[in-house]
C-alpha cells in the first residue's frame, strides 16, 4: 500500500465511478483470489452508496463473490491497460498463473484484510453484496453497497478528480472492445443554474 | 435529422455506451415529452443488447417511461455540457418550458416516430423497457432492451469510435458532480493476447 492512498468519505464515493471507468473486480475465498475486468460497473445510489456490476457466469471471480459476498471494484490506470485486457480475457479456471502472468500485484487494506486490492489503480471501492438472486441469475447483474473507498491522492483529492493537473499515467481507462480503450480526457466545467 | 446519422447494427450497439458516457434519457406520452440527464446508464448484455439506467422517482421522464415502456438513451457531446447539466437539474414538473430554456432540439427517427431524439448527440439507443417492478421500486433501476441504434458517422464508423480523428466537439461527456464533466480522451490500443 503506497503513501498516496487515502480514504474517501463514503458519501463522496459515487464520484469515483460516476464518469464510467472500466473496472477491475477482485475477490478471495479459501486461500484463492481472482481479478477480472468489468466495463459494466455503474453507480446506483448515493446514500448509502451502492453500485451495480455485471459478472459473467464463466468467471472464477463471480464464484468467489457468491461464496463470500464481498469484493473490490477498482479503477485501473493507463499503464494498466494491457493488464486489464489480460485479466478480462483469461480465466483462472483455465490458467492458474493468470494473475502473475498479467502482472497483478495484490495488497491489503487495514480493516479489510480478507479482500485483495490491486496495486497501481486510481481508486478502490470495497463492496458488500446485496443478494438479489433473480438479477444475478437472469441478468448476471450484481448489486452491492460500498462499505469502504480509497483513492490515490495525486489524482483524487478533497472529493474531486484532478485529472487535469495530475500525471496522465493516473488517468482512468474506458474500454470499448477488441483491445481499444480511451483514457479520460479534458475537464469541462459548466455553471450551476 | 442530419445527414451524418447512420444506423448501428444492434450487435455492435453495446460499444456506444461501453466507455461509460453520461447520457440523456428522453421519452414521450400523450403529447408530452421530457429529457433528463442520467450518468448511471450502463451496458448489461450483448445479444440481444440490453442496458440499465437509474431513473429517480422525482423525474417526469420516468413517469413517461413507465406509461409507454419506451425511451431513448443518447450521448451528449462537449458543446452540450451546459444543456446536459440544465436538464439534469430542472424538472418538467416545476418548469414546463424546461426543454426550450435548455436549448433542447427534438427530432424523430423513421420507424420510431413515438420517441423524441435529442439533436446534436453522438449516438442514440432506442430502448424497450423490460418491466422489473422490484428493481424499479427498490433501486430506481430500469432494464431495457436496445431495439434501435444510431451514431454520428463523423465519430463512430464501421462499429468503432473514432474520437482520435474526429472533431473534439463530437467527444462524449463523462459527469462527476457539481457541474464538473470530463470529455473522453486519448485512444489506447493494447495487443490481443
Interface residues (C-beta under 8 A of the other chain):
Chain A: X14 X15 X18 X19 X20 X21 X22 X39 X40 X41 X42 X43 X44 X45 X50 X52 X54 X78 X81 X82 X85 X86 X89 X90 X134 X135 X139 X140 X141 X143 X160 X161 X163 X171 X173 X174 X175 X176 X177 X178 X179 X180 X181 X182 X183 X184 X185 X186 X187 X188 X189 X190 X191 X192 X193
Chain B: X14 X15 X18 X19 X20 X21 X22 X39 X40 X41 X42 X43 X44 X45 X50 X52 X54 X78 X81 X82 X85 X86 X89 X90 X134 X135 X139 X140 X141 X143 X160 X161 X163 X171 X173 X174 X175 X176 X177 X178 X179 X180 X181 X182 X183 X184 X185 X186 X187 X188 X189 X190 X191 X192 X193
